[in-house]
Amino acid sequence: MKNYRIVLAYDGTDFRGWQRQPNGRTVQSALEEAVCKVTQKKTVVHGAGRTDAGVHALGQVASFRGAFKLTDDVLFRALNAVLPADVRVFSLAEVPADFHARKSARSKVYRYRIVHAPQPSPLDRRFVLHWPYPLDLRAMRQAARLFVRTDDFTAFSSNRDRSPVRTVARSEIRKAGPEIVYTIEAAGFLRYMVRTIVGTLIEVGRGRIPPGQVEEIFRRKDRALAGPTAAAKGLTLVRVDY
């Protein structure tokens, strides 16, 4: 029995998220079906992050166990041969028995892309949020820095988690041509947390929420005070660190 770690990417547009569901196409199901097709064995594939419907990944990590007759190189090539075109495995390697893609992860990095221009490129339409209206980038940067903290992120989530305290190590905005790119890093995230933070930052950029009001939102733990949940298509899981 070997323990495998894979690094993969996917276009999340046509998936209902990572996690296997009774109905609907998911990334976990696609991977498990591919492993079964190649090895003739049913295998559970664990992902580092359970990305939501429409969210993409460049550096998702997954792990699974199996006693297969195939070499690692043949297994790697065979998986890519049978996976759908919107999922690609970049690497496959054996790892120690105690490695688990989710439980062993130390931090995850997500990126959200906003095209701040009259019209977006049609080549980017599946991966960016188009925003043609004025935004105060300086205020957005000021607000973004306030999310670097260990705190209760209930106000920036759609659910009531038993452990809503999260530690955000990085929260920053940079401008790259017409794109506003938001990057956030944390050991773990609540459901819709990143997209709600992005929605709040956009409201700051619009002048509807003063940057300093972020502190009040944290204090009151009231979801209604934060911004709307930004569209899933702009969000990508960039990297998982161990």
N, C-alpha and C positions, 0 to 999 in steps of 0.2 A: 504494500500500500504506500503510495507516494502522495505528497502534498504539493499541489501546483499553485503557482502564482502567475496570473496573467495581467498585462496592462493593455487596455483597449480604449477605443474611441467609438463614438456613435453619434449619428444625427438623430436627435430625439423627437423630431417633428412628428413622425408617424408611430411613435410608441406611446403607450399609456404609462410611461415611467419605467423604472428599473424593476420593481417588485412584481413577482408572479401574481396573476389575478385569474379568477375563474373565467372571465370573459375579457377579451382585449389583448392586443399584442404588447408584450413587454420585453425588455432587454434580457432580463434573467431567463425568461422562457426561451428566447432565441438561442442563448448560450447553452442552456441545458439540452435543448433539442439537438444542437450541433454536436455536443459531446456524446450524446446517446447515439446519434447517427454514425459517428466516427468509431466509437468504441463498443457499441452494442450494449452499453450499460447505463442505467439511469443514475444520474449524478446530480447532486445539489450544488449549485454555484452561488457562493456568497459574495456580495459586492461591498466595497468600502463605504459607499454612499448610496442611499435609496433616492436617486434623482426622480423628480416628479414628471408627470406627463409633459412632453414638449421641451424638457431640459436636455441639453447636450453634454457630451463629455469628450475631452481630449486625453485625459490621463486617469480614467477610472481604473481601479484595481479590483480584481476578483480572485477568489481562491476556491479550489475544490480538491477532493481526494479521490484516488482511484488506483486500482491495480490493472494497468493496461499493458498490452503486449507491444504497443507502439513506442518507438523512441521519442524523446521530447521534440526533436526537430520534425519528425513525421507528424506528430500530434499537432504541433503548431501550424504546419502547412495545411493539414487536413481540415482543421477548424476553419481557417480562412476560406478554404475551398467550398465549404458548405454553408457558411454564415451568409445572411442577406447582405446586400451591398452597403447598407447603412450602418453596419457594424464591422469593425476591423480589430483583430488582435495584433498588437505591435510586438509583444514579447511573451514568452512562456518559459518558466524555469521551475525546477524543483526547489522547495524551501523547507526549512525545519518543520517538524510535525506540529509545533505549537503556534505556527503562524496562522492568523485568521485575518482576512482582508479588512473586516470591520473592526473587530476587537483589538487588533494590533496597531491600528492607525493612530498616529500622534496628532496629525492635523490635516485639514483639507483646504485647498485654495479654489475659490470660485471667482469667475470673472463675468461681469455683466456689460454688454456693449450697447451703447445708445448712439445712433447716427443723428447728429444735430445738424441737419441740412434740409433744404427745401424738398429734395427727393433722394431716397436711398438707391443704391445700386440694386438692380433686380437679382444680382448674384448673391447679395447679402440678406435678402428678405426673410429667409428662414432662420437667421442667426442673430438678428439685431432688432432693437426697438427703434422705430423711426419717430423722432420728435422734431417737428419743424418750427416750434414756437420758441420764444426767448427763454433763456435760462441763465441765472447768475451763477457762473461756475465757481467764483470765489466763495460765495456763501455755501455752495454744495461741498466744497473741499473742507470748509470750516466745520460743517455739520458731520461730514464723514469721519473726521478725527475723533469725534465724541463717542463713536461706537467701539473704540479700542478700550476695552475694560472687561472686568469680570462682574457680571450683573445679571439680574432677572430680565430676560428678554421677552416676557409674556406679551407686552404691548406690540411686539414685532413678529407675532406668530398667529396662525389661524386656529391653534388648538391649545388646550390647557395641559401642558406636559407636567408630569410628576416632578421632573427636575428641570425647571425652566432657566436655571442659571447656566450661562455659557461664558467662556473666556475667548474674546476676540483679540488676536495678536496683531492684526493688520487690517486697516480699513482706509483705502485711499482712492483718489480720483486723479486720472491723468487725461490729458487731451492729446489725441493723435489724429491730426488732420480734422476731418469732420466728425470723428468719433470721440465720445466721452466714454472712457473705460473705467469701470469701478471694479476694484479687486478687494476681496475680503478673505481672511484666513482665520480659522478657528479649529479647535479640536473636534467640535461637533456643532450642529445647527438644529434649531427647531424647524418644524414644518413651515414652509413659505417664509422663513426668517430673512433670507437674503433678498428675496423679491419684495418683501414688505419694507426692508431698509431702503432698497432702490426707489420704491414708490414714495417713500418719505423724503429722500434726497431730491427727487424731482419736484415735490411740493415745495421744498426749500428753494430750489432753483427758480420756481415760479413766483416766489415771494409770498406764498400762502402760509408757510411755516417758518418763523425766524429760526436761524441755526441754533440759538441757545435754548429753544423750546424742546429740543431733543432731551435735555436733562429732565424737564417736567414730564415728558412722556414716560421716561424710565421710572420716575418717582411714582406716578399715578398708576402705572401698569394697565393702561386703558387702550385697547386696540383701536378704539374709535378715534383717538387723538393722532394716530400715525397715518401715514399716507396709504393709498390703495396698493394692492399687490400688483407689482409690475408683471407684464406678460412673460410667460415662461421662455419664449423663444430667444430672448436676449441672454439667457443664463447658461454658462458652461462650467462643468467641473474640470478644472485645469490640471490639478495635481493632488496626489495623496502622499503624505510623508510618513515614514515609519522610523 
